[in-house]
Amino acid sequence: MTAILAVMLKRYHAEYAILVSICGGAVVIFLILARITPALNQVQEWISTVGLPGQAASILFKTLGICFLTQFAADTCKDAGESALAGKVELAGKITVVVLALPLFQNIASTVISLTGGG
Protein backbone atom coordinates (compact mmCIF):
# COMPACT_ATOMS: atom_id res chain seq x y z
CA MET A 1 0.00 0.00 0.00
CA THR A 2 2.79 2.39 0.94
CA ALA A 3 4.69 1.63 -2.27
CA ILE A 4 1.63 2.37 -4.39
CA LEU A 5 1.03 5.65 -2.60
CA ALA A 6 4.71 6.62 -2.94
CA VAL A 7 4.70 5.86 -6.67
CA MET A 8 1.53 7.89 -7.19
CA LEU A 9 2.90 10.83 -5.22
CA LYS A 10 6.28 10.71 -6.98
CA ARG A 11 4.69 12.11 -10.14
CA TYR A 12 3.47 15.31 -8.57
CA HIS A 13 5.26 15.70 -5.22
CA ALA A 14 8.52 13.76 -5.06
CA GLU A 15 9.35 15.14 -1.62
CA TYR A 16 6.13 13.71 -0.18
CA ALA A 17 6.76 10.37 -1.86
CA ILE A 18 10.10 10.10 -0.06
CA LEU A 19 8.47 10.91 3.28
CA VAL A 20 5.75 8.33 2.70
CA SER A 21 8.40 5.75 1.80
CA ILE A 22 10.45 6.50 4.92
CA CYS A 23 7.38 6.35 7.17
CA GLY A 24 6.27 3.09 5.59
CA GLY A 25 9.70 1.59 6.09
CA ALA A 26 9.76 2.71 9.72
CA VAL A 27 6.36 1.13 10.36
CA VAL A 28 7.57 -2.15 8.84
CA ILE A 29 10.69 -2.10 11.01
CA PHE A 30 8.67 -1.46 14.18
CA LEU A 31 6.27 -4.29 13.32
CA ILE A 32 9.17 -6.64 12.73
CA LEU A 33 10.88 -5.61 15.97
CA ALA A 34 7.68 -6.25 17.90
CA ARG A 35 7.50 -9.80 16.55
CA ILE A 36 11.19 -10.65 16.71
CA THR A 37 11.43 -10.62 20.51
CA PRO A 38 10.75 -14.38 20.89
CA ALA A 39 13.45 -15.16 18.32
CA LEU A 40 15.93 -12.92 20.11
CA ASN A 41 15.14 -14.64 23.39
CA GLN A 42 15.79 -18.01 21.74
CA VAL A 43 19.13 -16.81 20.34
CA GLN A 44 20.08 -15.46 23.76
CA GLU A 45 19.25 -18.84 25.29
CA TRP A 46 21.45 -20.60 22.71
CA ILE A 47 24.29 -18.17 23.41
CA SER A 48 24.11 -18.89 27.14
CA THR A 49 23.97 -22.66 26.45
CA VAL A 50 27.07 -22.51 24.25
CA GLY A 51 28.86 -20.44 26.87
CA LEU A 52 29.62 -17.45 24.71
CA PRO A 53 30.88 -14.60 26.91
CA GLY A 54 28.40 -11.78 27.59
CA GLN A 55 30.63 -9.25 25.85
CA ALA A 56 30.65 -11.28 22.64
CA ALA A 57 26.86 -11.70 22.70
CA SER A 58 26.40 -7.99 23.26
CA ILE A 59 28.70 -7.19 20.34
CA LEU A 60 26.81 -9.68 18.17
CA PHE A 61 23.44 -8.06 18.86
CA LYS A 62 24.79 -4.54 18.44
CA THR A 63 26.41 -5.52 15.16
CA LEU A 64 23.16 -6.97 13.85
CA GLY A 65 21.33 -3.78 14.79
CA ILE A 66 23.93 -1.62 13.09
CA CYS A 67 23.72 -3.75 9.93
CA PHE A 68 19.93 -3.51 9.76
CA LEU A 69 19.85 0.24 10.44
CA THR A 70 22.64 0.89 7.95
CA GLN A 71 20.82 -1.05 5.25
CA PHE A 72 17.57 0.81 5.96
CA ALA A 73 19.35 4.18 5.84
CA ALA A 74 21.20 3.31 2.64
CA ASP A 75 18.02 2.08 0.96
CA THR A 76 16.26 5.28 1.97
CA CYS A 77 19.08 7.34 0.47
CA LYS A 78 18.87 5.33 -2.76
CA ASP A 79 15.09 5.86 -2.88
CA ALA A 80 15.73 9.58 -2.57
CA GLY A 81 18.13 9.42 -5.52
CA GLU A 82 21.22 9.91 -3.37
CA SER A 83 23.27 6.86 -4.30
CA ALA A 84 26.56 8.55 -3.41
CA LEU A 85 25.27 9.27 0.09
CA ALA A 86 24.00 5.69 0.33
CA GLY A 87 27.50 4.42 -0.35
CA LYS A 88 28.91 6.61 2.39
CA VAL A 89 26.25 5.41 4.84
CA GLU A 90 27.18 1.82 4.03
CA LEU A 91 30.88 2.59 4.54
CA ALA A 92 30.13 4.24 7.89
CA GLY A 93 28.16 1.16 8.96
CA LYS A 94 31.02 -1.16 7.99
CA ILE A 95 33.57 0.94 9.87
CA THR A 96 31.30 1.02 12.92
CA VAL A 97 31.02 -2.78 12.89
CA VAL A 98 34.80 -3.15 12.67
CA VAL A 99 35.37 -0.71 15.54
CA LEU A 100 32.71 -2.48 17.61
CA ALA A 101 34.39 -5.86 17.01
CA LEU A 102 37.92 -4.70 17.97
CA PRO A 103 37.68 -6.13 21.51
CA LEU A 104 36.87 -9.55 20.02
CA PHE A 105 39.86 -9.30 17.69
CA GLN A 106 42.04 -8.41 20.68
CA ASN A 107 40.77 -11.45 22.61
CA ILE A 108 41.46 -13.73 19.64
CA ALA A 109 44.95 -12.30 19.18
CA SER A 110 45.72 -12.74 22.90
CA THR A 111 44.53 -16.34 22.77
CA VAL A 112 46.65 -17.09 19.70
CA ILE A 113 49.71 -15.50 21.31
CA SER A 114 49.24 -17.47 24.53
CA LEU A 115 48.74 -20.74 22.59
CA THR A 116 51.87 -20.21 20.51
CA GLY A 117 53.95 -19.39 23.58
CA GLY A 118 54.64 -15.81 22.59
CA GLY A 119 54.23 -12.67 24.57
N, C-alpha and C positions, 0 to 999 in steps of 0.2 A: 504494500500500500504506500509506504513511504517513498519507494523508488519511483512509483508511478507519479506521485505528487511532485517529486523533485524533477522528473523529466518534463512534466507539464509546465512547471514554473520556470524551468531553465530557458524556455523560449522568450519569455517576457521579462522575468526578473531573476537573473542568474544569482544575484546575491541572496535572495530568499531560498532558492533551490539548494544552495550550499548549506544554509542554516537548517533547512528541513532535513537534509541528508545527515548532518552532524547530530541533530536531535534524535533522529531515527536510530542512528548507530549507538548513541548513548543509551537509549531505551533498551536496545537489544543487549548491550553489555550488562546493564543492570539486571535484566531478566535472567541472563545466563549466570551471573554471579549469585543471584538468589537461589538458583537450582543447583549450583555446583558445590555447595557446602557439604552435602553428604559424601561426595567424591573426595573432597579435600580431607575430610575426616578419615576416610578409608586410607588415603595415601599417608596421612600422618601416623595412622596405626601401623602401616607397613614399615614406615621409617623407624618407628620405635621398636618393632619386632626385629628388624635387621640390625639395629644397634648403631645406626648412623648418628653421629654427634649432633647435638642441637644446633650448633653453629652451621653445620653443613645443610641441615634441613631448612633452616632460616634463609640461608643464601639461595637454596634451590627455589623456595617459594617466591622470594623477592625477584629472582632472575626471571621466573615465569611471568610474574606481573609486569616487569619491565618489558619483556618481549611482547606481550599482548598489547600493552599501552603504546609501545613504539609502533607496532604494526597498525593499530587504529589511527594514530596520529599521522603516519606516513600515508595511509590510504585516504585520509581526509584531505591531506595536502594535494595528493594526486587528483582527487575529485574536484578540487578547487583550481586545477590547472597549474599547480606549483610543483612540478616534478623535481626541480632542482632542490627546493626546500625539503621535499619528501626524502631525497637522498641524504641530506644533511641530518634529518631527524633519525633516519635509520643508522647512520654512522654514530650519532650521539648515543643511541640505544646500545649499539655494539660496544662502544667504549665504556659505557656505564656497567654493562655486564662483566667486562674484563676487570674493571676496577673492583667491582663487588666480589669477584671470585679470587682476587689476589691472596686473601688469607688461606684459601684452600690450596692454591699453588705453593704457598710457603710451607704449609703442613706436608704436602707431598714431597717437596724438595728436602725438608728436614728428615723425613722418613727414609728417603733414598740415601741421603748422606749417612745416616746412622746405620743403615743396612750394609753399606759398602765400607764402613769403617773409617770414613773420612770425618773431618771436622773436629 
